[in-house]
Amino acid sequence: MPEATLETIRQFVGSCTRCGLHATRTHAVPGEGCPTAKLMCIGEGPGYHEDQQGRPFVGASGQLLDKILAVAGFSRQTNVFIANIVKCRPPGNRDPLPKERQACLPLLLKQIEIINPAIIVLLGATALKGIIDPSARITQLRGQWLEWNGRLVMPTFHPSALLRNPELKRPVWEDFKHVIDKYREIVNPSHHSDYH
């Protein structure tokens, strides 16, 4: 895809048959948000609600993510782009298989190249393994700044983990405080958030 744009990627994803996930999807979920976002959030893959609507993070996990982003002064309308490691829902919300991740990864990498975010937040283990290292552990790396392809990356827990275990909300919020501070440092010194 040498002349790829976010729109051509969206169209390609909508008819993609690179892996078996296309056979069971209702809608592909290419991602959405600000096309020039300096902050990008990457999750695992679409769930039931995302598959129904063709949009990322619209179920309970997505509503929680939107709340976290809002308190931090971010939104998909103004300054965030949200995508997933795979663009189609794995049946039964199982983890994406390695060959499914490999089929989708070039599309995600092209989106990252086009959007050119300064900061990427990896939501959960699948995103961390897919982008950074297949053997990486979210429990060991969450909350630590990593550098990847000239971009700063912050791994944190997936919002669905917070729904299962509310005790994880505090560490995730600590991670987002680091994101806010770094965003002010390298993107927008006057960025406003509700936390301070």
WOCOR-V291083 format. One record per helix or strand of 3 or more residues. SS is the DSSP state (H for helix, E for strand). FROM is the first residue (numbers start at 1). LEN is the number of residues. If there is no record, write none. Layout:
<<SS	FROM	LEN> <SS	FROM	LEN>>
This chain:
<<H	6	9> <H	20	4> <E	39	5> <H	48	6> <H	60	12> <E	80	5> <H	91	3> <H	98	18> <E	119	5> <H	125	7> <H	138	4> <E	145	4> <E	151	6> <H	159	6> <H	168	19>>
